[in-house]
Amino acid sequence: MAGEYSKYDYVEANTVDIDQLEPLDFETDGIIKADLGTGLKLAFIYFAFILAMPVLNWFAGGFMFSRMWGGMTYAWFFTGIVAMLMAFLIAYINIHSYEKRLLKNANRTQAKENERRRIG
């Protein structure tokens, strides 16, 4: 498998010294930090929702275990349906914000290139 790649030299596992790697450029470092921040915020929101379910079951048991339709309780509706919708929404927000950051950086890079090419 490694022999299929002719453009890059194959590096065996555990042979790369991290201290010898070049640091990331400023733009890539900014994208990674912003993406990490967005991901952590969205993960916190999701985990807060998931951890709220046992709390609601304990303190609002009468409501959470009452029937909605077809025998489904509110507890099952929140943990099954709403949690899945939240997961899709979080994925959409994360991808959308990442694409927006990439587009902003691409526009910034293009503007720098145009500035360099300007004559006089």
C-alpha positions as CSV (number, residue, x, y, z in Angstrom):
1,M,0.0,0.0,0.0
2,A,2.7,2.5,0.9
3,G,4.5,1.6,-2.4
4,E,1.6,3.0,-4.4
5,Y,2.5,6.6,-3.4
6,S,5.4,7.9,-5.4
7,K,5.0,11.6,-4.7
8,Y,5.8,11.2,-1.0
9,D,8.4,9.3,0.9
10,Y,7.0,6.6,3.1
11,V,7.6,7.3,6.8
12,E,7.3,4.4,9.2
13,A,5.1,4.7,12.3
14,N,6.7,6.3,15.4
15,T,9.7,7.7,13.5
16,V,8.6,11.3,13.2
17,D,10.1,13.7,15.7
18,I,7.4,16.3,16.5
19,D,10.0,18.9,17.5
20,Q,11.5,18.8,14.0
21,L,8.2,19.6,12.2
22,E,7.7,23.1,10.8
23,P,5.1,25.2,12.7
24,L,1.8,25.7,11.0
25,D,1.3,28.9,9.0
26,F,-0.7,31.7,10.7
27,E,-3.9,31.1,8.6
28,T,-4.0,27.3,9.1
29,D,-3.4,27.8,12.8
30,G,-6.2,30.3,13.0
31,I,-8.6,28.0,11.1
32,I,-7.8,25.0,13.4
33,K,-8.2,27.1,16.6
34,A,-11.5,28.6,15.4
35,D,-12.8,25.1,14.4
36,L,-11.8,23.7,17.8
37,G,-13.6,26.5,19.5
38,T,-16.8,26.0,17.5
39,G,-16.7,22.3,18.1
40,L,-16.2,22.6,21.8
41,K,-19.1,25.1,22.1
42,L,-21.4,22.8,20.1
43,A,-20.3,19.7,22.0
44,F,-21.0,21.5,25.3
45,I,-24.6,22.4,24.2
46,Y,-25.2,18.8,23.1
47,F,-23.8,17.3,26.3
48,A,-25.8,19.8,28.4
49,F,-29.0,18.6,26.7
50,I,-28.1,15.0,27.1
51,L,-27.2,15.4,30.8
52,A,-30.4,17.4,31.3
53,M,-32.5,14.4,30.5
54,P,-31.9,12.5,33.7
55,V,-32.4,15.7,35.7
56,L,-35.7,16.3,34.0
57,N,-36.7,12.6,34.5
58,W,-36.0,13.0,38.2
59,F,-37.6,16.4,38.9
60,A,-40.3,16.5,36.3
61,G,-41.1,12.8,36.1
62,G,-44.9,13.4,35.8
63,F,-44.4,15.4,32.6
64,M,-41.5,13.4,31.2
65,F,-43.3,10.0,31.5
66,S,-46.7,11.2,30.3
67,R,-47.8,9.9,26.9
68,M,-47.6,11.9,23.7
69,W,-49.0,9.8,20.9
70,G,-48.7,6.1,20.2
71,G,-47.5,5.4,23.7
72,M,-44.3,7.5,23.2
73,T,-43.4,9.5,26.3
74,Y,-41.8,12.9,26.3
75,A,-38.6,11.4,27.8
76,W,-38.3,9.1,24.8
77,F,-39.2,11.8,22.4
78,F,-36.5,14.2,23.8
79,T,-33.8,11.6,24.0
80,G,-34.6,9.8,20.7
81,I,-36.0,12.4,18.2
82,V,-34.8,15.8,19.5
83,A,-31.3,14.5,20.3
84,M,-30.9,13.2,16.8
85,L,-32.2,16.5,15.3
86,M,-29.8,18.3,17.5
87,A,-26.9,16.1,16.2
88,F,-27.8,17.0,12.6
89,L,-28.2,20.6,13.4
90,I,-24.8,20.7,15.2
91,A,-23.1,19.0,12.3
92,Y,-24.7,21.5,9.9
93,I,-23.6,24.5,12.0
94,N,-20.1,23.1,12.3
95,I,-19.7,22.5,8.6
96,H,-21.3,25.9,7.7
97,S,-19.0,27.8,10.0
98,Y,-15.9,25.9,8.8
99,E,-16.8,26.7,5.1
100,K,-17.4,30.3,6.0
101,R,-13.9,30.5,7.6
102,L,-12.3,28.8,4.6
103,L,-14.0,31.2,2.2
104,K,-12.9,34.2,4.3
105,N,-9.3,33.0,4.4
106,A,-9.4,32.3,0.6
107,N,-10.7,35.9,0.0
108,R,-8.0,37.3,2.3
109,T,-5.3,35.3,0.5
110,Q,-6.6,36.5,-2.9
111,A,-6.6,40.1,-1.7
112,K,-3.0,39.7,-0.6
113,E,-2.1,38.2,-3.9
114,N,-3.8,41.0,-5.8
115,E,-2.0,43.6,-3.6
116,R,1.3,42.0,-4.5
117,R,0.6,42.0,-8.2
118,R,-0.4,45.7,-8.3
119,I,1.8,47.8,-10.5
120,G,2.9,51.2,-9.3
